[in-house]
Structures are given as structure tokens and as C-alpha cells.
Amino acid sequence: MKNETIVSITTPIGEGGIGVIQVSGPDSLEIVNTVFRGKKLKDLRNAESKRLYYGDIHLNGSTVDEVIVNVLRKEDSFTGEDLVEVNCHGGIRAVRKTLECVVSSGAKEVHWKELGGYSLKNNKIDLIQEEALLEIPKAKTRLVVKVLLDQYDGALSSFITKMIKEIEKSDNYREQLHLTNDQLKAILKTAVFGCAITSPQKLIITGKPNAGKSTLINALLKEERSITHKEPGTTRDAVDELISLDGMPFTIIDTAGIRETDHEVERLGVLESKKQLRQADKIIIVFDNSKPAEKEDKELIEFIAKLDLHKADNSTKISIFPVLNKADLPRKLNLSTLIGETFKPTCQISALNGEGLSTLEENLASEFKEYTKYTPERPIIFTKRQQKYLSKALHSSEQCIHLIDKDKDTDIADYSDHFNDMKQNLMNCIAATH
């Protein structure tokens, strides 16, 4: 059965100087040829692969837009089918009208994600590469784009494929099992970083009212987004924004101050703050250096300590960062006496004038220090699905090693089930088949 020819806008409409429309399928050249008038090439069906052609898009005899067309025959196309990439002006009207012309000529409009599905179906990419392709347009920082492009180019896929081949050709299964086990442990360590770039960690800012939480979030954002006021309790809803620290994206959430209150709206804000704390990856507790310790400070510390906060997947405890704000004012708060050994280390800042902010930012991103200095072509686990299959493979390899260590004379037949499970989970990760 002949595949449909599909078309999709693959750039954000109105956000750039150029808009890109991709047409993929057996009739892509013929369809675009009906609306394209080349300045030199008269018939796009005769176009060479990997060549650019300048011309206009026409509809009913009228010029819609000036365009540059890139032709990729199926052997060169990422979808595995003939593909025509139409580069038009980036304005909303130009992009939409160009798309309408192509659709009216016979292409089916689809979401851009379907293009990646065609690549997988036609064996141009594997499942890991498709996942990278779908994540790239959502990347929040340059570091994230670089890492995901590496995975799309096959960094993680090649790493896993190489492991599978080494397992298959090895004549010393005991030695190979230990090597594979070490490789799996090493690659699984990258998952904390990789999953954090595709699903940014939640960074919650909490503290008593008027401790300077909103001022701090504005300082971290490098712009004023949260309302600040001398009146306590100004922030009543959780406000979230995206920030980048050393190339790492974080969702930073400014919550209402936690305190006992009879004000119904503020009380709801406090309840929402407590809910957000339970969903955090990192928590900044803001204390006011200019005031002695108050009941609200102590209640907040006790509340957080009692939560025994763990991340949603129970992998690790949530990191707590105590921050002594308003360090530019005379000290009236003894933070070490207030928090004791509960949360360490502390950081002194002035959110208003920026003092100490660089140290705080460095502390928040320190978990990823090994990865934020970009290493080209480094394999990185970046989805929970990948992490799940490689964790299962590690478990199976450890089961094999346990049986071997238990009985040095054991034969491969005695641990073949675990051995085959290990290999199958590696193959499932890249969606390879026997």
C-alpha cells in the first residue's frame, strides 16, 4: 500500500525570520512542483538530492511567498522517503498560506512529531534517536540542544549496540559480564543529568512571608516577574518560571509564605505551598537576616524536617538549601542556632543587590558539574524509559554474576535466563529485534 504524503510546519510560527515546512512521502516532489515556480529549475521532479532551489510559491496565478526549497531523495532523507523542505518567510501569514498551498495540492497536514514516526518506521533511526528528535524542539538551553543532538546522531544508541555486539561475540562470558556490569553502572549515572535536561527539576522557594522570596526569584530570573511588597503575604499563588543555571534548566517556583493565618485566600496559598514542597527536587528556604528568629521560622523548619522529603520516584532525598537573605543589613538572626545540624550548608545573600547569588547558583547546579562542561558525543540517558530498561539489564547482569561467584564451576546454561534477559533489555532500550 502506497504511503500518504504528509506535510508539517517544523518551526515555531512567527518566532523566527524563516519558517520551515517539510513535505515527506512518495508524491512530495510532484505535490510541491504544482505550486513551486523555480527561477532556474522548471520542474522540481528533476531536482538533484541535497540541492537548494530558489523560486516562488504560487496559488491561482498569484505569488504567495519567495522561498528556498531543499530536496532530499529518500536515501538522503531522515524520514526514509522523498522529502521537500520549503523555507519561507517566518511570518504567520506566509507560513500558513504556503502550507495551505501544499495541502490543496494533495498533501495531508500532520503534527511535526509524525515525521519522526516515519523515520522510525522506515528504519532511518532507532527508538532512542526518535526520542531525541522529539525532545530537541523543546530544549530549553544550548547545552540541552547539544546533548540531544549527540543522542540523535547515535551516541547512546551506538554505546548500547556496541555492548550487545561484545556480548554476542565474547567467548569468555564471565569476563564479559563483569565488563557489561561496569558499563551499565557507568551509563546509568548519567540518567540524573539526562532526565533533568528533558524534564527540568522543580526548584521551590519557601520561607516565612516577607523574607524576600519574590526578590530572590526576580534576581535569579534576571528580571522582575514576581510582585514584591513590604506587606507580608503578597504572594498567594505558586508562580513558576524557567531559569538556566550553568546550562541546566530548572523550573523555579515562588510559593506563598508558610504561616498560620485566618485569611481564607492566604490560607489556600499556604496549603498550595505545602503541596509544592512535597513535589520538589530542590528547596530553597529563605530566612530574613534583619529579624530575630520568629515562630514562623521554627514552624517551617519543623514542618520540612517532619516531611522526610524524598523525590517522587523515591530515588534520593530532596536537596535543601538554607539561604540567609538581606545579608546587607545588620544581622539579627543566628541561623546556625535556628537550624542546627538539620540543613547544611547555608548561603548568605542579598537578593536585592545580588551579593552571594553566584555562590547560590553554583550550589544549586553542583549536582551536574560533571556534565555541564559539554563533552561531544557523550552517551547520555535522557528518558525514564531508557533508564528503566538499562536498570533491568543491570539487575540481570548482577544476577548472573551472583550465580557465578556462588559457584565457580557453574555453566552458562545455569544463568542463561538472566543472561538472555540482560541482552533483551538492552535491545528493548533501542527497540532492536533479534
C-alpha positions in Angstrom: 0.0 0.0 0.0 1.3 3.4 -1.0 2.1 5.7 1.9 0.4 9.1 2.2 2.4 12.2 1.5 2.4 14.3 4.7 3.3 17.9 5.4 4.0 19.8 8.6 5.3 23.1 9.9 8.5 22.3 11.8 9.4 25.7 13.1 7.5 27.8 15.7 5.2 30.1 13.7 6.0 33.8 13.9 9.1 33.3 16.2 11.9 33.4 13.6 12.9 35.1 10.3 12.4 31.8 8.4 9.5 29.3 8.6 10.2 25.7 7.5 7.5 23.4 6.0 8.5 19.8 5.4 6.7 17.5 2.9 7.5 13.8 3.0 6.2 10.9 1.0 6.2 9.3 -2.4 4.4 12.2 -4.1 6.3 15.0 -2.2 8.2 16.3 -5.3 5.1 16.2 -7.5 2.9 18.0 -5.0 5.4 20.8 -4.3 6.1 21.0 -8.0 2.5 22.1 -8.7 2.8 25.2 -6.5 6.6 26.0 -6.9 8.0 28.1 -9.7 11.8 27.9 -9.8 13.9 30.7 -11.1 16.1 28.3 -13.0 14.7 24.8 -12.4 11.4 24.4 -14.3 10.4 21.0 -13.0 11.1 20.1 -9.3 10.7 16.4 -10.1 14.0 16.6 -11.9 15.8 18.1 -8.9 19.0 16.6 -7.6 19.1 15.5 -4.0 20.7 17.7 -1.4 20.4 20.8 -3.6 18.8 24.1 -2.8 16.4 25.8 -5.4 15.2 29.4 -5.3 11.7 30.4 -6.5 8.2 31.3 -5.6 5.1 29.6 -4.2 2.1 30.3 -6.4 -1.6 29.8 -5.9 -4.2 30.5 -8.7 -1.6 32.5 -10.6 -0.7 34.8 -7.6 2.7 34.7 -5.8 2.3 33.7 -2.1 5.9 33.9 -1.0 9.5 33.8 -2.1 11.1 30.5 -0.9 14.2 28.3 -1.0 13.4 24.6 -1.5 15.7 21.8 -0.3 15.2 18.5 -2.0 16.2 15.2 -0.2 15.7 12.0 -2.0 14.7 9.0 0.2 18.2 7.7 0.5 19.3 11.1 2.0 16.1 12.0 3.9 15.7 11.5 7.6 12.2 10.1 7.1 13.4 7.4 4.6 11.1 8.9 1.9 11.4 11.7 -0.6 11.4 14.9 1.3 11.0 18.6 0.2 11.8 21.3 2.8 10.2 24.6 1.9 11.9 27.6 3.6 9.6 30.6 3.5 9.4 33.9 5.4 8.7 33.3 9.1 5.6 35.5 9.5 2.4 33.7 10.4 0.6 34.6 7.2 3.4 33.5 4.9 3.8 30.1 6.7 0.1 29.4 6.8 -0.5 30.3 3.2 2.4 28.2 2.0 1.1 25.3 4.0 -2.4 25.7 2.5 -0.9 25.7 -1.0 0.8 22.3 -0.4 -2.3 20.8 1.4 -4.5 21.9 -1.5 -2.2 20.1 -3.9 -2.7 16.8 -2.2 -0.5 16.5 1.0 -2.0 15.6 4.3 -1.3 18.1 7.2 0.1 16.3 10.3 1.7 17.2 13.6 5.5 17.5 13.2 6.0 14.6 15.5 4.7 12.2 12.8 7.7 12.9 10.7 9.8 11.3 13.5 7.4 8.3 13.4 8.1 7.8 9.7 11.9 7.9 10.4 11.4 5.1 12.9 9.1 3.1 10.7 11.5 3.3 7.7 14.5 2.2 9.9 16.3 5.5 9.4 16.6 5.9 13.2 16.0 3.8 16.3 13.7 4.5 19.2 16.4 6.4 21.2 17.1 8.6 18.2 13.3 9.3 17.8 13.0 10.2 21.4 15.9 12.7 21.0 14.3 14.1 17.8 11.1 14.8 19.6 12.9 16.4 22.6 15.1 18.7 20.5 12.4 21.3 19.7 11.5 21.5 23.4 15.1 22.0 24.5 15.5 24.9 27.0 19.2 25.8 26.7 22.1 25.4 24.3 23.7 22.7 26.5 20.4 20.7 26.2 20.4 21.1 22.4 24.0 19.9 22.1 23.4 16.8 24.3 20.2 15.9 22.5 21.7 16.3 19.0 24.5 13.9 20.1 21.9 11.3 21.1 20.0 11.9 17.8 23.3 11.3 16.0 23.6 7.9 17.8 25.8 8.5 20.9 23.7 6.4 23.3 22.4 4.0 20.6 25.9 3.2 19.5 27.1 2.7 23.1 24.3 0.1 23.7 24.7 -1.5 20.3 28.4 -2.0 20.9 27.6 -3.7 24.3 25.2 -6.1 22.6 27.8 -7.0 19.9 30.5 -7.5 22.5 28.2 -9.8 24.5 27.3 -11.8 21.3 30.9 -12.3 20.1 32.5 -12.9 23.5 33.9 -16.4 24.3 34.5 -15.5 27.9 31.1 -14.8 29.4 32.4 -14.4 33.0 34.8 -11.6 32.0 32.2 -10.0 29.6 29.5 -10.0 32.3 31.8 -8.0 34.7 32.7 -5.6 31.9 29.0 -5.1 30.9 28.0 -4.7 34.5 30.6 -1.9 34.9 29.4 -0.2 31.7 25.8 -0.3 32.8 26.6 1.2 36.2 28.6 4.0 34.5 25.9 4.9 31.9 23.1 4.8 34.5 24.8 7.5 36.4 24.1 9.9 33.5 20.3 9.5 33.9 20.1 12.0 36.7 21.6 14.7 34.4 19.9 13.5 31.2 16.4 13.3 32.7 16.9 16.7 34.3 17.5 18.3 30.9 14.4 16.9 29.4 12.2 17.2 32.5 13.7 20.2 34.4 13.9 19.8 38.1 11.5 21.7 40.3 13.2 24.3 42.5 10.9 25.5 45.2 11.5 28.8 47.1 9.8 28.8 50.5 10.1 30.8 53.7 8.0 33.0 56.0 6.2 36.0 54.5 8.4 39.0 53.6 11.7 37.1 53.9 12.5 38.1 50.3 11.4 35.1 48.3 10.0 37.1 45.4 13.0 39.4 45.3 15.2 36.3 45.1 13.3 34.7 42.3 13.5 38.0 40.4 17.2 38.1 41.0 17.6 34.5 39.7 15.5 35.3 36.6 17.5 38.5 36.0 14.2 40.3 35.6 11.2 41.4 37.6 8.4 38.8 37.3 7.2 38.3 40.8 5.4 41.0 42.8 7.4 42.3 45.8 5.9 44.4 48.6 6.7 45.3 52.1 3.3 43.8 53.2 3.7 40.1 54.2 1.7 37.6 52.3 1.7 39.3 48.9 2.4 36.0 47.0 -0.6 33.8 47.4 -0.4 31.5 44.4 2.6 29.3 43.3 4.3 31.2 40.4 6.6 29.1 38.2 9.3 30.3 35.7 12.1 28.6 33.8 15.7 29.5 34.7 19.1 28.3 33.4 22.0 27.7 35.8 25.2 26.7 34.1 23.2 25.5 31.2 20.9 23.4 33.3 17.2 24.2 33.0 15.2 24.5 36.3 11.5 25.3 36.9 11.7 27.7 39.8 8.5 28.1 41.8 7.8 31.0 44.1 5.3 29.9 46.8 3.2 31.7 49.3 4.8 32.2 52.7 4.1 29.4 55.2 2.4 30.6 58.3 -0.8 30.3 60.3 -3.5 32.7 59.0 -7.2 33.4 59.3 -7.3 34.9 55.8 -9.1 32.4 53.6 -7.2 33.2 50.4 -3.8 33.3 52.1 -4.6 30.0 53.9 -5.3 28.3 50.5 -1.9 29.7 49.3 -0.2 28.1 52.3 -1.8 24.8 51.5 -0.6 25.0 47.9 2.9 25.8 49.2 2.9 22.7 51.3 1.8 20.6 48.3 4.5 22.1 46.2 7.2 21.2 48.8 6.2 17.5 48.5 6.7 17.6 44.7 10.1 19.4 44.7 13.5 18.3 43.6 15.3 21.1 45.4 14.1 23.5 48.1 15.5 26.9 49.0 14.4 28.1 52.5 14.7 31.8 52.7 15.4 33.4 56.2 15.4 37.1 57.0 18.8 38.2 58.4 17.4 41.5 59.6 14.9 40.0 62.1 15.4 37.7 65.1 14.1 34.1 64.7 10.3 34.0 64.9 7.7 31.4 65.5 7.1 31.1 61.7 10.8 30.3 61.1 10.8 27.5 63.6 7.4 26.0 62.4 8.7 25.9 58.8 11.9 24.1 59.8 9.9 21.6 61.8 7.4 21.1 59.0 10.1 20.4 56.4 12.1 18.2 58.7 9.0 16.1 59.5 8.2 15.6 55.9 11.3 13.5 55.4 11.2 14.6 51.8 12.0 12.2 49.0 11.7 12.7 45.3 8.7 11.4 43.5 10.5 8.2 42.4 11.9 7.7 46.0 15.4 7.7 44.4 17.0 10.3 46.7 16.1 12.8 49.3 15.2 16.3 48.2 18.1 18.7 48.5 17.6 21.6 51.0 19.4 24.9 50.6 19.0 27.3 53.6 19.6 30.9 52.5 20.2 33.8 54.8 18.8 36.8 52.9 19.2 40.5 53.4 22.9 40.0 54.4 23.5 43.6 53.5 21.5 44.6 56.7 22.7 44.3 60.3 22.5 40.7 61.5 19.8 39.9 64.0 19.3 36.2 63.1 21.6 33.4 64.3 20.8 30.9 61.6 23.1 28.2 62.9 21.3 28.2 66.2 18.0 28.1 64.5 18.6 25.2 62.1 21.4 23.4 64.0 22.5 20.3 62.0 19.2 19.9 60.3 20.1 21.6 57.0 23.6 22.4 55.7 25.4 24.2 54.2 23.9 27.7 54.4 24.4 30.5 51.9 24.4 34.3 52.8 23.0 36.5 50.1 21.4 39.9 49.4 18.7 39.2 46.8 18.2 42.9 46.4 21.8 43.8 45.4 23.0 40.4 44.1 25.5 39.7 46.8 26.2 35.9 47.2 23.9 34.9 44.3 26.7 33.4 42.2 27.6 31.1 45.1 24.0 30.0 45.5 23.6 29.4 41.7 26.8 27.3 41.8 25.5 25.2 44.7 22.1 24.6 43.0 23.8 23.3 39.8 26.7 21.4 41.6 24.9 18.1 41.3 25.5 18.3 37.5 29.0 19.7 37.5 30.5 16.7 35.7 28.1 17.2 32.8 27.7 20.9 32.4 31.1 21.2 30.7 30.0 19.8 27.4 31.7 16.7 26.1 30.9 16.0 22.4 29.3 12.6 21.5 29.0 11.5 25.1 26.2 8.9 25.6 23.5 10.2 28.0 20.3 8.5 29.2 17.6 11.2 28.9 14.3 9.4 29.4 12.8 7.3 32.1 12.0 4.6 29.6 15.7 4.2 28.7 16.6 4.3 32.4 14.1 1.5 33.1 15.4 -0.9 30.5 19.1 -0.3 31.3 18.3 -0.7 35.1 16.6 -4.1 34.3 19.7 -5.1 32.2 22.0 -4.2 35.2 19.8 -6.2 37.6 20.0 -9.3 35.2 23.8 -8.9 34.9 24.2 -8.8 38.7 22.0 -11.9 39.0 24.4 -13.7 36.5 27.5 -12.5 38.4 26.0 -13.6 41.7 25.4 -17.2 40.4 28.9 -17.3 39.0 30.5 -16.1 42.2 28.4 -18.5 44.2 29.7 -21.5 42.1 32.8 -21.1 40.0 32.0 -24.2 38.1 28.6 -23.0 37.0 27.8 -23.3 33.3 26.2 -20.6 31.2 23.1 -22.8 31.0 22.6 -22.2 34.7 22.2 -18.5 34.3 21.0 -18.3 30.7 17.6 -16.9 31.6 19.2 -13.9 33.4 21.8 -13.6 30.6 19.1 -13.5 27.9 17.0 -11.0 30.0 20.0 -8.7 30.2 20.5 -8.8 26.4 16.8 -8.4 25.7 16.5 -5.3 27.9 19.5 -3.8 26.1 17.7 -4.5 22.8 14.4 -3.1 24.1 16.1 0.1 25.0 17.0 0.8 21.4 13.9 -1.2 20.1 16.1 -3.6 18.2 14.8 -7.0 17.3 16.5 -10.4 17.0 
